[in-house]
Amino acid sequence: MGQEMTDPAEFRQDVDRFSLRCSLLVPGSAEHAFAVFTDELTDWWVIEYTWSGPDALVELGMEPRAGGMLYEIGPYGFRADWGRVLTWDPPRRLVFVWQIGPDRAPVPDPARASEVEVLFHSEGPERTRVELEHRHFDRHGEAAEGYRKALTAGWHELLTRYVATVSGHPTTSA
């Protein structure tokens, strides 16, 4: 349908010590891009990045409202919350707290967690620019800079898979 996957040259990342910014173009409307990002996490998230892992993960989800949780459901119905939605403004803006520490342990106090903001800018009916900023790594303490470096690679992989899913070519975890 004329919707090719984003050229890797269209995917940009900029970093500073305590934040990471990514910008990419995806095919389709902002509504579609927002819906895939928020409603289809299981289709594009790297399952190995979850606590449950590929053999036990049942579901990844995001409750669609400010105050809603980002969560995973694993074996025996076990639920692990790993973020909280701060701003829910479809199809323009999503902000959530990243409550996973550098050691992959939960960070219950949102004031000690980093934050992710995702903006969806329509560039016509068939293209959307998605801008993601993961910021406030300094809240993670001494491991902050190393954690930002690790998540620079992590977000590149996640967003590459997100583009494939938006484009109708979902990938599966290895």
Number of C-alpha atoms within 10 A of each C-alpha: 4 6 13 13 17 16 10 10 7 11 19 13 16 11 15 11 14 19 22 21 19 19 17 21 23 29 24 19 20 25 16 17 28 23 15 18 22 18 14 18 20 18 21 23 23 21 21 13 13 19 17 19 14 15 10 14 20 17 18 22 16 21 15 17 15 15 14 16 20 22 18 22 19 20 13 9 11 11 15 17 18 23 25 22 22 18 18 17 14 17 17 16 17 23 20 25 26 23 24 19 21 20 8 12 11 17 20 14 9 16 13 19 22 25 23 20 18 21 21 24 19 20 15 12 10 14 17 23 22 23 19 22 19 24 22 21 25 18 17 21 13 11 14 20 18 14 18 25 16 12 17 19 11 14 19 15 14 16 21 19 21 26 26 20 22 23 18 13 13 13 16 12 12 7
